[in-house]
Amino acid sequence: MTSELRIEQIKSYLKETPEDAFMLYALATEYVSLGKDHLALDIYLNLVSNNPNYFATYYHLGKLYERIGEDAKAEKIYEQGLKITQDLDEKHAHGELRGAYEELTF
């Protein structure tokens, strides 16, 4: 299945449940795979604002910021994600974020 087809399927699902964090995250991920970073960025920022405990967003938003040369924003997002994952006791995600943060800042 192509990314374009997956995007259409996700959008169709989102018509019925527009605030579904997993589907929004999936849509942003598909946009990243197509190089449509501006569309992915909007969705990731929406997720951070409206679903702050959807912790997978922080890693991918941070990586997107790094890719577009916004290292200071990436650092801030990683820090936010580290706090969220610590508060939620999500050890694996916390470790991934810690690795990304340290790779960026050291």
Biopython code that builds the backbone (N, CA, C, O; Angstrom):
import numpy as np
from Bio.PDB.StructureBuilder import StructureBuilder

atoms = [
    (1, "MET", "N", (0.848, -1.177, 0.000)),
    (1, "MET", "CA", (0.000, 0.000, 0.000)),
    (1, "MET", "C", (0.897, 1.245, 0.000)),
    (1, "MET", "O", (1.877, 1.313, 0.742)),
    (2, "THR", "N", (0.564, 2.188, -0.808)),
    (2, "THR", "CA", (1.359, 3.411, -0.916)),
    (2, "THR", "C", (1.033, 4.371, 0.229)),
    (2, "THR", "O", (-0.018, 4.275, 0.864)),
    (3, "SER", "N", (1.950, 5.285, 0.473)),
    (3, "SER", "CA", (1.717, 6.302, 1.508)),
    (3, "SER", "C", (0.482, 7.140, 1.189)),
    (3, "SER", "O", (-0.300, 7.467, 2.082)),
    (4, "GLU", "N", (0.310, 7.484, -0.083)),
    (4, "GLU", "CA", (-0.851, 8.294, -0.464)),
    (4, "GLU", "C", (-2.163, 7.577, -0.130)),
    (4, "GLU", "O", (-3.110, 8.200, 0.350)),
    (5, "LEU", "N", (-2.211, 6.274, -0.385)),
    (5, "LEU", "CA", (-3.415, 5.504, -0.074)),
    (5, "LEU", "C", (-3.626, 5.423, 1.435)),
    (5, "LEU", "O", (-4.754, 5.563, 1.908)),
    (6, "ARG", "N", (-2.551, 5.197, 2.197)),
    (6, "ARG", "CA", (-2.673, 5.171, 3.650)),
    (6, "ARG", "C", (-3.166, 6.519, 4.167)),
    (6, "ARG", "O", (-3.994, 6.573, 5.076)),
    (7, "ILE", "N", (-2.661, 7.603, 3.591)),
    (7, "ILE", "CA", (-3.099, 8.941, 4.009)),
    (7, "ILE", "C", (-4.596, 9.102, 3.787)),
    (7, "ILE", "O", (-5.299, 9.616, 4.657)),
    (8, "GLU", "N", (-5.081, 8.675, 2.651)),
    (8, "GLU", "CA", (-6.520, 8.780, 2.371)),
    (8, "GLU", "C", (-7.338, 7.947, 3.349)),
    (8, "GLU", "O", (-8.395, 8.386, 3.802)),
    (9, "GLN", "N", (-6.859, 6.748, 3.681)),
    (9, "GLN", "CA", (-7.570, 5.912, 4.643)),
    (9, "GLN", "C", (-7.588, 6.560, 6.029)),
    (9, "GLN", "O", (-8.616, 6.565, 6.707)),
    (10, "ILE", "N", (-6.457, 7.100, 6.438)),
    (10, "ILE", "CA", (-6.375, 7.757, 7.745)),
    (10, "ILE", "C", (-7.299, 8.968, 7.777)),
    (10, "ILE", "O", (-8.023, 9.166, 8.753)),
    (11, "LYS", "N", (-7.282, 9.773, 6.729)),
    (11, "LYS", "CA", (-8.157, 10.957, 6.680)),
    (11, "LYS", "C", (-9.627, 10.555, 6.748)),
    (11, "LYS", "O", (-10.434, 11.234, 7.382)),
    (12, "SER", "N", (-9.965, 9.463, 6.102)),
    (12, "SER", "CA", (-11.341, 8.979, 6.140)),
    (12, "SER", "C", (-11.737, 8.610, 7.573)),
    (12, "SER", "O", (-12.832, 8.945, 8.025)),
    (13, "TYR", "N", (-10.856, 7.930, 8.269)),
    (13, "TYR", "CA", (-11.122, 7.563, 9.653)),
    (13, "TYR", "C", (-11.228, 8.813, 10.529)),
    (13, "TYR", "O", (-12.086, 8.888, 11.408)),
    (14, "LEU", "N", (-10.360, 9.788, 10.288)),
    (14, "LEU", "CA", (-10.350, 11.010, 11.096)),
    (14, "LEU", "C", (-11.607, 11.852, 10.907)),
    (14, "LEU", "O", (-11.920, 12.685, 11.758)),
    (15, "LYS", "N", (-12.332, 11.653, 9.812)),
    (15, "LYS", "CA", (-13.602, 12.374, 9.638)),
    (15, "LYS", "C", (-14.586, 11.980, 10.725)),
    (15, "LYS", "O", (-15.397, 12.796, 11.163)),
    (16, "GLU", "N", (-14.513, 10.726, 11.161)),
    (16, "GLU", "CA", (-15.418, 10.237, 12.196)),
    (16, "GLU", "C", (-14.885, 10.496, 13.600)),
    (16, "GLU", "O", (-15.661, 10.727, 14.527)),
    (17, "THR", "N", (-13.565, 10.460, 13.759)),
    (17, "THR", "CA", (-12.945, 10.669, 15.066)),
    (17, "THR", "C", (-11.758, 11.624, 14.909)),
    (17, "THR", "O", (-10.604, 11.197, 14.953)),
    (18, "PRO", "N", (-12.042, 12.912, 14.729)),
    (18, "PRO", "CA", (-10.995, 13.878, 14.391)),
    (18, "PRO", "C", (-9.937, 14.099, 15.468)),
    (18, "PRO", "O", (-8.872, 14.643, 15.173)),
    (19, "GLU", "N", (-10.199, 13.698, 16.686)),
    (19, "GLU", "CA", (-9.230, 13.911, 17.769)),
    (19, "GLU", "C", (-8.477, 12.634, 18.149)),
    (19, "GLU", "O", (-7.807, 12.598, 19.180)),
    (20, "ASP", "N", (-8.580, 11.600, 17.338)),
    (20, "ASP", "CA", (-7.905, 10.332, 17.630)),
    (20, "ASP", "C", (-6.388, 10.541, 17.549)),
    (20, "ASP", "O", (-5.836, 10.719, 16.463)),
    (21, "ALA", "N", (-5.729, 10.518, 18.694)),
    (21, "ALA", "CA", (-4.293, 10.815, 18.752)),
    (21, "ALA", "C", (-3.469, 9.824, 17.927)),
    (21, "ALA", "O", (-2.531, 10.226, 17.238)),
    (22, "PHE", "N", (-3.805, 8.557, 17.989)),
    (22, "PHE", "CA", (-3.044, 7.571, 17.228)),
    (22, "PHE", "C", (-3.155, 7.825, 15.726)),
    (22, "PHE", "O", (-2.157, 7.748, 15.009)),
    (23, "MET", "N", (-4.355, 8.124, 15.252)),
    (23, "MET", "CA", (-4.536, 8.347, 13.818)),
    (23, "MET", "C", (-3.864, 9.653, 13.376)),
    (23, "MET", "O", (-3.297, 9.718, 12.286)),
    (24, "LEU", "N", (-3.925, 10.678, 14.205)),
    (24, "LEU", "CA", (-3.225, 11.922, 13.881)),
    (24, "LEU", "C", (-1.717, 11.681, 13.801)),
    (24, "LEU", "O", (-1.044, 12.161, 12.889)),
    (25, "TYR", "N", (-1.210, 10.941, 14.759)),
    (25, "TYR", "CA", (0.208, 10.588, 14.777)),
    (25, "TYR", "C", (0.579, 9.795, 13.515)),
    (25, "TYR", "O", (1.613, 10.046, 12.896)),
    (26, "ALA", "N", (-0.274, 8.841, 13.148)),
    (26, "ALA", "CA", (-0.030, 8.042, 11.944)),
    (26, "ALA", "C", (-0.035, 8.925, 10.692)),
    (26, "ALA", "O", (0.784, 8.731, 9.793)),
    (27, "LEU", "N", (-0.940, 9.876, 10.632)),
    (27, "LEU", "CA", (-1.000, 10.783, 9.492)),
    (27, "LEU", "C", (0.280, 11.625, 9.403)),
    (27, "LEU", "O", (0.849, 11.780, 8.322)),
    (28, "ALA", "N", (0.719, 12.156, 10.520)),
    (28, "ALA", "CA", (1.952, 12.942, 10.538)),
    (28, "ALA", "C", (3.135, 12.090, 10.081)),
    (28, "ALA", "O", (3.984, 12.561, 9.325)),
    (29, "THR", "N", (3.190, 10.862, 10.530)),
    (29, "THR", "CA", (4.278, 9.958, 10.151)),
    (29, "THR", "C", (4.272, 9.691, 8.654)),
    (29, "THR", "O", (5.334, 9.628, 8.033)),
    (30, "GLU", "N", (3.111, 9.537, 8.077)),
    (30, "GLU", "CA", (3.019, 9.348, 6.626)),
    (30, "GLU", "C", (3.492, 10.597, 5.886)),
    (30, "GLU", "O", (4.186, 10.499, 4.873)),
    (31, "TYR", "N", (3.117, 11.762, 6.391)),
    (31, "TYR", "CA", (3.585, 13.003, 5.759)),
    (31, "TYR", "C", (5.110, 13.113, 5.818)),
    (31, "TYR", "O", (5.738, 13.546, 4.852)),
    (32, "VAL", "N", (5.696, 12.728, 6.931)),
    (32, "VAL", "CA", (7.158, 12.742, 7.047)),
    (32, "VAL", "C", (7.771, 11.840, 5.985)),
    (32, "VAL", "O", (8.749, 12.214, 5.339)),
    (33, "SER", "N", (7.204, 10.663, 5.804)),
    (33, "SER", "CA", (7.762, 9.715, 4.829)),
    (33, "SER", "C", (7.706, 10.250, 3.406)),
    (33, "SER", "O", (8.480, 9.829, 2.547)),
    (34, "LEU", "N", (6.781, 11.186, 3.157)),
    (34, "LEU", "CA", (6.663, 11.800, 1.833)),
    (34, "LEU", "C", (7.428, 13.120, 1.731)),
    (34, "LEU", "O", (7.404, 13.776, 0.689)),
    (35, "GLY", "N", (8.106, 13.508, 2.813)),
    (35, "GLY", "CA", (8.841, 14.769, 2.815)),
    (35, "GLY", "C", (7.961, 15.996, 2.969)),
    (35, "GLY", "O", (8.393, 17.112, 2.680)),
    (36, "LYS", "N", (6.738, 15.800, 3.419)),
    (36, "LYS", "CA", (5.811, 16.915, 3.633)),
    (36, "LYS", "C", (5.901, 17.360, 5.090)),
    (36, "LYS", "O", (4.950, 17.257, 5.864)),
    (37, "ASP", "N", (7.100, 17.863, 5.428)),
    (37, "ASP", "CA", (7.401, 18.191, 6.816)),
    (37, "ASP", "C", (6.476, 19.249, 7.397)),
    (37, "ASP", "O", (6.128, 19.180, 8.576)),
    (38, "HIS", "N", (6.075, 20.224, 6.597)),
    (38, "HIS", "CA", (5.211, 21.285, 7.111)),
    (38, "HIS", "C", (3.850, 20.746, 7.562)),
    (38, "HIS", "O", (3.284, 21.223, 8.545)),
    (39, "LEU", "N", (3.332, 19.755, 6.841)),
    (39, "LEU", "CA", (2.054, 19.159, 7.236)),
    (39, "LEU", "C", (2.220, 18.318, 8.497)),
    (39, "LEU", "O", (1.377, 18.353, 9.394)),
    (40, "ALA", "N", (3.310, 17.567, 8.555)),
    (40, "ALA", "CA", (3.588, 16.757, 9.737)),
    (40, "ALA", "C", (3.796, 17.644, 10.956)),
    (40, "ALA", "O", (3.304, 17.336, 12.041)),
    (41, "LEU", "N", (4.521, 18.742, 10.782)),
    (41, "LEU", "CA", (4.801, 19.649, 11.884)),
    (41, "LEU", "C", (3.509, 20.179, 12.501)),
    (41, "LEU", "O", (3.372, 20.213, 13.724)),
    (42, "ASP", "N", (2.575, 20.587, 11.669)),
    (42, "ASP", "CA", (1.291, 21.093, 12.178)),
    (42, "ASP", "C", (0.579, 20.043, 13.038)),
    (42, "ASP", "O", (0.038, 20.363, 14.096)),
    (43, "ILE", "N", (0.584, 18.810, 12.583)),
    (43, "ILE", "CA", (-0.107, 17.741, 13.312)),
    (43, "ILE", "C", (0.619, 17.430, 14.615)),
    (43, "ILE", "O", (-0.014, 17.303, 15.662)),
    (44, "TYR", "N", (1.946, 17.307, 14.558)),
    (44, "TYR", "CA", (2.705, 17.033, 15.779)),
    (44, "TYR", "C", (2.491, 18.135, 16.821)),
    (44, "TYR", "O", (2.320, 17.845, 18.005)),
    (45, "LEU", "N", (2.501, 19.387, 16.385)),
    (45, "LEU", "CA", (2.288, 20.489, 17.324)),
    (45, "LEU", "C", (0.885, 20.437, 17.919)),
    (45, "LEU", "O", (0.699, 20.729, 19.100)),
    (46, "ASN", "N", (-0.095, 20.071, 17.112)),
    (46, "ASN", "CA", (-1.457, 19.886, 17.602)),
    (46, "ASN", "C", (-1.497, 18.790, 18.664)),
    (46, "ASN", "O", (-2.155, 18.940, 19.693)),
    (47, "LEU", "N", (-0.796, 17.695, 18.413)),
    (47, "LEU", "CA", (-0.782, 16.588, 19.377)),
    (47, "LEU", "C", (-0.141, 17.016, 20.694)),
    (47, "LEU", "O", (-0.660, 16.705, 21.767)),
    (48, "VAL", "N", (0.975, 17.720, 20.619)),
    (48, "VAL", "CA", (1.646, 18.165, 21.843)),
    (48, "VAL", "C", (0.735, 19.090, 22.644)),
    (48, "VAL", "O", (0.709, 19.024, 23.873)),
    (49, "SER", "N", (-0.004, 19.942, 21.961)),
    (49, "SER", "CA", (-0.903, 20.876, 22.638)),
    (49, "SER", "C", (-2.146, 20.196, 23.204)),
    (49, "SER", "O", (-2.540, 20.449, 24.342)),
    (50, "ASN", "N", (-2.752, 19.338, 22.402)),
    (50, "ASN", "CA", (-4.050, 18.767, 22.773)),
    (50, "ASN", "C", (-3.993, 17.370, 23.381)),
    (50, "ASN", "O", (-4.949, 16.935, 24.023)),
    (51, "ASN", "N", (-2.889, 16.670, 23.186)),
    (51, "ASN", "CA", (-2.722, 15.320, 23.738)),
    (51, "ASN", "C", (-1.304, 15.184, 24.293)),
    (51, "ASN", "O", (-0.529, 14.359, 23.810)),
    (52, "PRO", "N", (-0.960, 15.989, 25.305)),
    (52, "PRO", "CA", (0.422, 16.016, 25.770)),
    (52, "PRO", "C", (0.938, 14.678, 26.298)),
    (52, "PRO", "O", (2.149, 14.457, 26.320)),
    (53, "ASN", "N", (0.062, 13.800, 26.714)),
    (53, "ASN", "CA", (0.507, 12.496, 27.206)),
    (53, "ASN", "C", (0.720, 11.471, 26.094)),
    (53, "ASN", "O", (1.130, 10.342, 26.367)),
    (54, "TYR", "N", (0.450, 11.844, 24.862)),
    (54, "TYR", "CA", (0.740, 10.945, 23.736)),
    (54, "TYR", "C", (2.230, 11.084, 23.445)),
    (54, "TYR", "O", (2.647, 11.813, 22.545)),
    (55, "PHE", "N", (3.011, 10.365, 24.231)),
    (55, "PHE", "CA", (4.446, 10.599, 24.334)),
    (55, "PHE", "C", (5.252, 10.253, 23.092)),
    (55, "PHE", "O", (6.369, 10.749, 22.943)),
    (56, "ALA", "N", (4.740, 9.434, 22.206)),
    (56, "ALA", "CA", (5.485, 9.093, 20.984)),
    (56, "ALA", "C", (5.747, 10.323, 20.121)),
    (56, "ALA", "O", (6.708, 10.363, 19.353)),
    (57, "THR", "N", (4.897, 11.305, 20.253)),
    (57, "THR", "CA", (5.017, 12.520, 19.447)),
    (57, "THR", "C", (6.332, 13.247, 19.688)),
    (57, "THR", "O", (6.918, 13.789, 18.751)),
    (58, "TYR", "N", (6.797, 13.266, 20.912)),
    (58, "TYR", "CA", (7.950, 14.098, 21.272)),
    (58, "TYR", "C", (9.220, 13.675, 20.532)),
    (58, "TYR", "O", (9.974, 14.524, 20.056)),
    (59, "TYR", "N", (9.449, 12.399, 20.438)),
    (59, "TYR", "CA", (10.637, 11.913, 19.729)),
    (59, "TYR", "C", (10.583, 12.325, 18.258)),
    (59, "TYR", "O", (11.552, 12.865, 17.727)),
    (60, "HIS", "N", (9.468, 12.074, 17.614)),
    (60, "HIS", "CA", (9.366, 12.333, 16.179)),
    (60, "HIS", "C", (9.317, 13.828, 15.867)),
    (60, "HIS", "O", (9.857, 14.269, 14.853)),
    (61, "LEU", "N", (8.679, 14.600, 16.727)),
    (61, "LEU", "CA", (8.692, 16.050, 16.540)),
    (61, "LEU", "C", (10.110, 16.585, 16.731)),
    (61, "LEU", "O", (10.554, 17.453, 15.979)),
    (62, "GLY", "N", (10.809, 16.076, 17.720)),
    (62, "GLY", "CA", (12.195, 16.489, 17.926)),
    (62, "GLY", "C", (13.065, 16.175, 16.723)),
    (62, "GLY", "O", (13.851, 17.014, 16.285)),
    (63, "LYS", "N", (12.928, 14.971, 16.189)),
    (63, "LYS", "CA", (13.711, 14.577, 15.006)),
    (63, "LYS", "C", (13.355, 15.450, 13.806)),
    (63, "LYS", "O", (14.232, 15.806, 13.018)),
    (64, "LEU", "N", (12.088, 15.793, 13.663)),
    (64, "LEU", "CA", (11.664, 16.673, 12.575)),
    (64, "LEU", "C", (12.302, 18.055, 12.740)),
    (64, "LEU", "O", (12.820, 18.626, 11.780)),
    (65, "TYR", "N", (12.262, 18.577, 13.942)),
    (65, "TYR", "CA", (12.922, 19.859, 14.190)),
    (65, "TYR", "C", (14.415, 19.797, 13.856)),
    (65, "TYR", "O", (14.958, 20.722, 13.252)),
    (66, "GLU", "N", (15.063, 18.725, 14.242)),
    (66, "GLU", "CA", (16.485, 18.586, 13.920)),
    (66, "GLU", "C", (16.703, 18.609, 12.412)),
    (66, "GLU", "O", (17.603, 19.287, 11.917)),
    (67, "ARG", "N", (15.882, 17.871, 11.695)),
    (67, "ARG", "CA", (16.030, 17.758, 10.244)),
    (67, "ARG", "C", (15.862, 19.101, 9.535)),
    (67, "ARG", "O", (16.492, 19.351, 8.508)),
    (68, "ILE", "N", (15.003, 19.968, 10.094)),
    (68, "ILE", "CA", (14.785, 21.261, 9.446)),
    (68, "ILE", "C", (15.663, 22.362, 10.051)),
    (68, "ILE", "O", (15.476, 23.545, 9.768)),
    (69, "GLY", "N", (16.614, 21.957, 10.880)),
    (69, "GLY", "CA", (17.583, 22.908, 11.410)),
    (69, "GLY", "C", (17.122, 23.721, 12.600)),
    (69, "GLY", "O", (17.681, 24.782, 12.877)),
    (70, "GLU", "N", (16.124, 23.249, 13.299)),
    (70, "GLU", "CA", (15.585, 23.946, 14.475)),
    (70, "GLU", "C", (16.024, 23.215, 15.747)),
    (70, "GLU", "O", (15.191, 22.700, 16.493)),
    (71, "ASP", "N", (17.338, 23.176, 15.986)),
    (71, "ASP", "CA", (17.873, 22.398, 17.101)),
    (71, "ASP", "C", (17.387, 22.876, 18.465)),
    (71, "ASP", "O", (17.146, 22.055, 19.350)),
    (72, "ALA", "N", (17.241, 24.180, 18.654)),
    (72, "ALA", "CA", (16.767, 24.696, 19.944)),
    (72, "ALA", "C", (15.342, 24.211, 20.234)),
    (72, "ALA", "O", (15.011, 23.871, 21.370)),
    (73, "LYS", "N", (14.514, 24.185, 19.203)),
    (73, "LYS", "CA", (13.144, 23.681, 19.378)),
    (73, "LYS", "C", (13.162, 22.178, 19.639)),
    (73, "LYS", "O", (12.379, 21.677, 20.446)),
    (74, "ALA", "N", (14.056, 21.457, 18.958)),
    (74, "ALA", "CA", (14.179, 20.016, 19.185)),
    (74, "ALA", "C", (14.561, 19.749, 20.637)),
    (74, "ALA", "O", (13.985, 18.879, 21.290)),
    (75, "GLU", "N", (15.537, 20.503, 21.133)),
    (75, "GLU", "CA", (15.979, 20.322, 22.518)),
    (75, "GLU", "C", (14.827, 20.543, 23.496)),
    (75, "GLU", "O", (14.653, 19.769, 24.438)),
    (76, "LYS", "N", (14.051, 21.582, 23.278)),
    (76, "LYS", "CA", (12.923, 21.889, 24.155)),
    (76, "LYS", "C", (11.872, 20.770, 24.121)),
    (76, "LYS", "O", (11.343, 20.375, 25.160)),
    (77, "ILE", "N", (11.583, 20.273, 22.931)),
    (77, "ILE", "CA", (10.594, 19.197, 22.794)),
    (77, "ILE", "C", (11.082, 17.920, 23.467)),
    (77, "ILE", "O", (10.309, 17.241, 24.141)),
    (78, "TYR", "N", (12.361, 17.589, 23.290)),
    (78, "TYR", "CA", (12.903, 16.415, 23.973)),
    (78, "TYR", "C", (12.771, 16.578, 25.490)),
    (78, "TYR", "O", (12.404, 15.630, 26.185)),
    (79, "GLU", "N", (13.066, 17.768, 26.003)),
    (79, "GLU", "CA", (12.944, 18.015, 27.441)),
    (79, "GLU", "C", (11.506, 17.822, 27.912)),
    (79, "GLU", "O", (11.268, 17.220, 28.959)),
    (80, "GLN", "N", (10.552, 18.331, 27.141)),
    (80, "GLN", "CA", (9.137, 18.142, 27.494)),
    (80, "GLN", "C", (8.782, 16.654, 27.486)),
    (80, "GLN", "O", (8.109, 16.164, 28.392)),
    (81, "GLY", "N", (9.239, 15.947, 26.457)),
    (81, "GLY", "CA", (8.961, 14.519, 26.362)),
    (81, "GLY", "C", (9.599, 13.724, 27.488)),
    (81, "GLY", "O", (9.016, 12.759, 27.981)),
    (82, "LEU", "N", (10.794, 14.129, 27.893)),
    (82, "LEU", "CA", (11.455, 13.441, 29.010)),
    (82, "LEU", "C", (10.640, 13.584, 30.291)),
    (82, "LEU", "O", (10.503, 12.627, 31.053)),
    (83, "LYS", "N", (10.106, 14.764, 30.523)),
    (83, "LYS", "CA", (9.285, 14.968, 31.716)),
    (83, "LYS", "C", (7.997, 14.141, 31.645)),
    (83, "LYS", "O", (7.611, 13.492, 32.617)),
    (84, "ILE", "N", (7.348, 14.172, 30.494)),
    (84, "ILE", "CA", (6.098, 13.410, 30.324)),
    (84, "ILE", "C", (6.348, 11.915, 30.522)),
    (84, "ILE", "O", (5.623, 11.259, 31.270)),
    (85, "THR", "N", (7.362, 11.379, 29.861)),
    (85, "THR", "CA", (7.617, 9.939, 29.968)),
    (85, "THR", "C", (8.041, 9.548, 31.372)),
    (85, "THR", "O", (7.738, 8.445, 31.826)),
    (86, "GLN", "N", (8.740, 10.440, 32.066)),
    (86, "GLN", "CA", (9.095, 10.161, 33.457)),
    (86, "GLN", "C", (7.838, 10.142, 34.324)),
    (86, "GLN", "O", (7.656, 9.242, 35.144)),
    (87, "ASP", "N", (6.978, 11.135, 34.137)),
    (87, "ASP", "CA", (5.733, 11.203, 34.909)),
    (87, "ASP", "C", (4.840, 9.991, 34.648)),
    (87, "ASP", "O", (4.150, 9.518, 35.552)),
    (88, "LEU", "N", (4.853, 9.493, 33.420)),
    (88, "LEU", "CA", (4.016, 8.344, 33.048)),
    (88, "LEU", "C", (4.714, 7.013, 33.303)),
    (88, "LEU", "O", (4.133, 5.950, 33.087)),
    (89, "ASP", "N", (5.969, 7.075, 33.766)),
    (89, "ASP", "CA", (6.780, 5.877, 34.013)),
    (89, "ASP", "C", (6.929, 5.017, 32.750)),
    (89, "ASP", "O", (6.857, 3.789, 32.801)),
    (90, "GLU", "N", (7.137, 5.692, 31.629)),
    (90, "GLU", "CA", (7.346, 5.031, 30.338)),
    (90, "GLU", "C", (8.861, 4.932, 30.102)),
    (90, "GLU", "O", (9.456, 5.779, 29.437)),
    (91, "LYS", "N", (9.458, 3.892, 30.655)),
    (91, "LYS", "CA", (10.916, 3.766, 30.674)),
    (91, "LYS", "C", (11.537, 3.645, 29.282)),
    (91, "LYS", "O", (12.551, 4.281, 28.999)),
    (92, "HIS", "N", (10.945, 2.847, 28.427)),
    (92, "HIS", "CA", (11.508, 2.650, 27.085)),
    (92, "HIS", "C", (11.485, 3.962, 26.300)),
    (92, "HIS", "O", (12.500, 4.365, 25.732)),
    (93, "ALA", "N", (10.344, 4.619, 26.268)),
    (93, "ALA", "CA", (10.235, 5.892, 25.552)),
    (93, "ALA", "C", (11.157, 6.938, 26.174)),
    (93, "ALA", "O", (11.759, 7.740, 25.461)),
    (94, "HIS", "N", (11.265, 6.929, 27.496)),
    (94, "HIS", "CA", (12.148, 7.868, 28.182)),
    (94, "HIS", "C", (13.599, 7.644, 27.741)),
    (94, "HIS", "O", (14.338, 8.599, 27.502)),
    (95, "GLY", "N", (13.993, 6.379, 27.639)),
    (95, "GLY", "CA", (15.347, 6.063, 27.193)),
    (95, "GLY", "C", (15.610, 6.523, 25.763)),
    (95, "GLY", "O", (16.685, 7.044, 25.466)),
    (96, "GLU", "N", (14.648, 6.335, 24.887)),
    (96, "GLU", "CA", (14.814, 6.787, 23.498)),
    (96, "GLU", "C", (14.937, 8.312, 23.430)),
    (96, "GLU", "O", (15.775, 8.844, 22.702)),
    (97, "LEU", "N", (14.104, 8.997, 24.186)),
    (97, "LEU", "CA", (14.177, 10.451, 24.217)),
    (97, "LEU", "C", (15.487, 10.929, 24.829)),
    (97, "LEU", "O", (16.081, 11.894, 24.349)),
    (98, "ARG", "N", (15.935, 10.266, 25.877)),
    (98, "ARG", "CA", (17.201, 10.627, 26.508)),
    (98, "ARG", "C", (18.340, 10.478, 25.507)),
    (98, "ARG", "O", (19.217, 11.338, 25.426)),
    (99, "GLY", "N", (18.326, 9.389, 24.747)),
    (99, "GLY", "CA", (19.363, 9.178, 23.727)),
    (99, "GLY", "C", (19.350, 10.268, 22.671)),
    (99, "GLY", "O", (20.405, 10.787, 22.306)),
    (100, "ALA", "N", (18.177, 10.621, 22.176)),
    (100, "ALA", "CA", (18.062, 11.672, 21.161)),
    (100, "ALA", "C", (18.515, 13.018, 21.733)),
    (100, "ALA", "O", (19.215, 13.780, 21.067)),
    (101, "TYR", "N", (18.112, 13.297, 22.962)),
    (101, "TYR", "CA", (18.478, 14.546, 23.617)),
    (101, "TYR", "C", (19.995, 14.635, 23.797)),
    (101, "TYR", "O", (20.602, 15.662, 23.495)),
    (102, "GLU", "N", (20.593, 13.568, 24.284)),
    (102, "GLU", "CA", (22.042, 13.573, 24.518)),
    (102, "GLU", "C", (22.812, 13.657, 23.200)),
    (102, "GLU", "O", (23.839, 14.330, 23.122)),
    (103, "GLU", "N", (22.323, 12.983, 22.178)),
    (103, "GLU", "CA", (22.971, 13.055, 20.869)),
    (103, "GLU", "C", (22.945, 14.490, 20.333)),
    (103, "GLU", "O", (23.898, 14.943, 19.699)),
    (104, "LEU", "N", (21.866, 15.182, 20.589)),
    (104, "LEU", "CA", (21.724, 16.568, 20.128)),
    (104, "LEU", "C", (22.568, 17.535, 20.954)),
    (104, "LEU", "O", (23.177, 18.453, 20.405)),
    (105, "THR", "N", (22.605, 17.335, 22.261)),
    (105, "THR", "CA", (23.181, 18.348, 23.142)),
    (105, "THR", "C", (24.634, 18.088, 23.535)),
    (105, "THR", "O", (25.273, 18.975, 24.102)),
    (106, "PHE", "N", (25.172, 16.913, 23.258)),
    (106, "PHE", "CA", (26.571, 16.645, 23.640)),
    (106, "PHE", "C", (27.463, 16.487, 22.449)),
    (106, "PHE", "O", (28.663, 16.259, 22.603)),
]
sb = StructureBuilder()
sb.init_structure("model")
sb.init_model(0)
sb.init_chain("A")
sb.init_seg("    ")
for serial, (resi, resn, name, xyz) in enumerate(atoms, 1):
    if name == "N":
        sb.init_residue(resn, " ", resi, " ")
    sb.init_atom(name, np.array(xyz, "f"), 0.0, 1.0, " ", f" {name:<3s}", serial, name[0])
structure = sb.get_structure()
